[in-house]
Amino acid sequence: MCKHEFDARYQKHEDKLYIAQLYFPLIGQILDEMPVFYNLNAVEKREVVIVILQIVRNLDDASLVKAWQQSIARTRLFFKLLEECLVLFEHRKSADSMLLGCSSRSPDGEGPVSPKYSDRLSPAINSYLSEASRQEVRTQATPENGYLWNRVSPQLSSPGQPYSLREALAQAQSSRIGASTRALRESLHPILRQKLELWEENLSAAVSLQVLEITEKFSVAAASHSIATDYGKLDCITTVCMSFFSRSQPLAFWKTLIPVFNSVFNFHGATLMARENDRFLKQVAFHLLRLAVFRNDSVRKRAVIGLQILVRSSFYHFIHTTRLRVMLTITLSELMSDVQVTQMRADGSLEESGEARRLRKSLEEMANEGRSRDLLKECGLPECALEAVPEASAENRWSWLEVKNLSESLLQALDAGLEHALLGSVMVVDKYAAAESFYRLAMAYAPVPDLHIMWLLHLCDAHQEMQSWAEAAECAVAVAGVIMQALVGRNDAVWSRDHVASLRKICPMVSSAITAEASAAEVEGYGASKLTVDSAVKYLQLANKLFSQAELYHFCASILELIIPVYKSRRAFGQLAKCHTSLTNIYESILEQESSPIPFTDATYYRVGFYGDRFGKLDRKEYVYREPRDVRLGDIMEKLSHIYESRMDGNHTLHIIPDSRQVNADELQRGVCYLQITAVDPVMEDEDLGSRKERMFSLSTGSVRARVFDRFLFDTPFTKNGKTQGGLEDQWKRRTVLQTEGSFPALVNRLLVVKSESLEFSPVENAIGMIETRTAALRNELEEPRSSEGDQLPRLQSLQRILQGSVAVQVNSGVLSVCTAFLSGEPATRLRSQELQQLIAALLEFMAVCKRAIRVHFRLIGEEDQDFHTQLVNGFQSLTAELSHYIPAILSEL
């Protein structure tokens, strides 16, 4: 290039700068008369802002900074004009669906297809685009990157259309006076119409990129505190950023945005991440997640990097991602109402949608350390962009493990929402699945108290519809626990950690993990509205009411003892009186339950095994179901058959396995789905599961822990020859103990079996166990202490029932059959000496306790029971005589 040419271009540049500086006061006049500007129509506004953009484009940085030094109010007005630029030149077209991939409910799916700002193509707009075309780097479209910038000339050179774009529109308008904008556009030649759309797109991109450039310059100037702006919130940056994200933008803009976004957070992360900017941060999080759903992979990857930049800022300024996780969880919840997470298959069933798959992929990539370097390079950022190293420190606070936990937390929420949507109409029939769906949503949104509580209350309502009072009560306790944890964590209540610990004994789900995040979750009204003492009391009272309906009075007592401190602190004596009256009634109900001759049971439990691919995720899994105490085995078989028969298709049938034998899933018939349903008993904490005794299960105890179960067992008879039943000498017993994931009562009606163990008893051990069981039952009646003087002696009715089952003539066959099976003939020779001695000792002890019980019975009865007592004595004597044939020493022992 010759010197003359260089000097001419330089002079031309100097002229533009001079003209821009000459006309720059015009911007100040517009700022002073903003009400006049707002009264203009859209076309006139575009003419004005194009002039402003043309001036600013050719202005030097020093002049721009000088304009921002006048006053905070004037700086705000300047950026308000930039926001107007983005609104006035936003370009929408049907091809944007190539980028979006969201449902029609997405913000980008709303509004007109195009703002029609090209209906009047002024010389100013043409000049601006021409200059932007020369100054900006353009890249032609490729199959890989979708569409980018395309160079477009104001003049068309097509042989069939040798006139300019402006002339073509002018002719169309003159020939169709009064016609609609759409009609005018459609009247253009297809090539001309295509060029018009491309022209509009390039103009929109030029405006957005220029505003982005100005914003970056403002960010740099603000970092040196050399301008007049609100440094507490940096509202000029936050508002224009929100305009960028909330508007439809071409791909070229998104590719340019990420480096600027990174730079802004590098300079101003402390301000933008502070509580004062919660609204901004929440909106940024929402829009980045929205971009993470886009079908265009280039945009989606940039959304991933944008999320990582937020994570880096969180590490840098807070060392952890607690608040950011809350922000992202809230915004993901909002996004789930906009994104269609399911789609219809050809057969009418639902499956995961492309939108959900892309969002899942983005959330996984956010925590993918291996992909990070390539993504950063692709987005124009250095490899060290994610380092969070504070000044004067060598420590990199970035933790991939914590980012992975954040990603998994968000994926859990996505999966819970997807599963809830996929269940659809199934939830009407399968109440168990519906409850579990609400439960998973509640757990997924645990970092945000308001959302956590909302889903717990949905679950509570679902349980009340099923009349599952204990489970509904557990939900109310969980809600109260969330609130109490937050209040105790910030020392804002009458409760202490001990009170929370006592609540955790009722509902183990109440954990201390929520405490740390309760204050962090107070964002945009989330987390604060329900975290009050009155709210906690409200849900404790609801839990008390529901536990009372379930007749779990021990829990009611514990809950009222948590409410009383609140009324004491407020000196609410009337409420205290009501609480103590309720406590009196509760303890009386507990006494009534414990004094009943028939042990109280609050529920029945069933083990259900699922075998068959049609069950989906349930296949080859075992659950324990908690059902009301009046639900028998036949009832639950009918209920589950009704639920799962509706899911069978023409290739599958449902079959119920009628016994509790061990199932080998690989040997089952193909095309058949199997349900194995077995009644099980809950296991007491101190119970000896290895005891050969038959189980005497009783819940009549005053301990709260007796109502909470996480282990269950069932006994299965079998013989070594493969038959289920045999004589006493051949009858073995397998005792299976199940450990559940959590304890009952729980937030759901069924819990997954996570561990299963079995123990086998030989025939003679079975026989000894049967005798020891009857002995223990009698001894329990004779020796159990009573709470009052008038109740020191055993209950007569209970004693009579057990004695009649032990020594009455008509039931002697139980004990005698043991002697016949093991103490005579060939079976006796198979017994080891130790087994023989144990069996004889058990029989002698049984008879001794029977003799003692008969004597006690004689002291208790009146005239009306004399005949029954005589029958017992005769039965005992007859039984002794029969046993003496096998054990001669029994006569001298008794």
C-alpha angles and dihedrals in degrees: 000000000000122000092246091056091048092049091050093052091045090051089050090052091048090051092054092049090048092050091047091051090045093054097036093097086064088072089055090053091052090050090051091052101042093138087061090049092052090053092060121097121249095264092050092046090054091053091052097047092045089058089049092049090048091054094045092047091062096038121107121240094248091059091048092052090048089055090054093050097069103079141326091245093053092048090052091051090051091056090043087062090050089053088052088053091057091048096046096047100038109134123212127177138158090257088069087082084076087069102034111056088176127121121267088263090070115110089242091057094062133085132029122329092243133005090228092226090150094067087099110036103192124193088248092060093044091050092049093051092046092053092044089051091056096044102043125073110246128204123193119233118270130186089248102052101033113222123342131161118331120195110240127183123214087232123063119218099192110135091227094048108036095164133089127267091247092051092049092052091045091053092047091050095048093049094046105040110176094016120134122261091248091052091051092050093048091050091064122098109269092243090049091047091051091050090049092055091047090048091052092048093051092048091051091049092047091053094046093047092049092050088048090052091050090049091053091051090049090051091053092048092047090052089063092046089233098132139060111258142119100279091181093070106001087222093176090063095040096050096048091046089054089051089053094051098042095052131076108259134182120247092255089064095051090050090054096041101067098063089048091046089051092048093050092052091046090056101036108018094123091057098039093048094047123107091253088068097045091121092053094045092048091052092047090051091050095050094046090053088047091053088048087068095055118124091222104089094207092059092043092054091051089053088055091053090046090056090048090053089056089049091050091051090049091053092045097051104026104022088227139053099233098120093038090053088054091049093049093045091053093047093045088055090053092045092052089067090056101041120073101228097183135049134191122258123215091260092055097256123123129249137174112289128232089249091058092046092052092048090049091050091050093050090049092049090051088068097036106113092184093058096042099087094051092047092051091049092048090052094050097253128128120253090249093056093108096051112118102200114155120219116277089017136099094201117113105209094193111117120189089194091059091045088052090052089050091050092048091049091055092044089053089056091047092049092047092052092045093050091048090053094045092053090061111147092003088079090067090063102027106056091171091060091044092054092048090050092055089045093054091049090051092051093045092055095042093119089067111058095202093053092040091052093044093058093042089056091049087053091047090054091048091053093048089054088055090044089239091149098171093051091046089051091051089055091052090049090050091053091049089048093054090053095043092049091054093046094047090045092059095036091244103131146055090251129090135200089272090061090050090049091054089050089051090059088063096041113021090191089077101096138169092241091086094057096073093053101042095089091040090057095061093107125141091344094315117132100008104072098072101027097101135114091244091055091051091050090049093057093041088056090049090051090049091053093048095045088051089055088051089050091235092139095164088067091047090057092051092049095049089051087060093051096049095070090058093054091044092054090050094043087234095163095172092056090045091054090052091049093051091046089052090048091053091052091047095052090048089053090051091051090050091052093048095046094051113112088223110066113243118243121184097194147003123237131213132187112220123192121196121208122173138070091245088071089067112196091008093063112124093001129123127214135184112223123206111212134174113279093251093058109106128198092263091052096056091043089056093045096050092043089056092050099048101034087068089060095054118101133199091285097050136058131187123239130179117217103225099207139046099245120138111273125218102203093198091062096052122110117268117243092029123101114208131208118193111195121186131172110238135188125226116244123232116232095244097038119130102230092185092061114118090215120113108254117266099191117190130167094190096119133114096229119109091213088066087072095054117077135178099159128066135176142193132187122227121196117217142156130224091239091063098256119126095222133035142147119301091262090058101035114112125181130214115202113202120196119198126200115203131209096253130346137280135282087049139161088268134043096240134039129201118251107237099174135027126185131174136202127192127217123200121231094260091048087053091052094047089047092053092053093044089051093057091045091052092049092055094044090050090057092048099045108030109119119235129218099230136040094246090054100050094108121072118272107268097218094050092047093050092051093053094043092050090054091050112041108013111120095238093058099041089105091082096065095029092052089058090055092047092050100045110016101050137056126347099341090062091060091056093059119099116235092250093051091049092052092048092051093049092046091051091051093048092048091048092053092046092054091046090054091050092047091052090054091051089048090055091056093051103046131088131209093285092063099046094101092050090050090052089053090052092050092048091047092051093050092048091049091049091053092050093048092050089071088065100028110030091181090066091082093059093041093056 
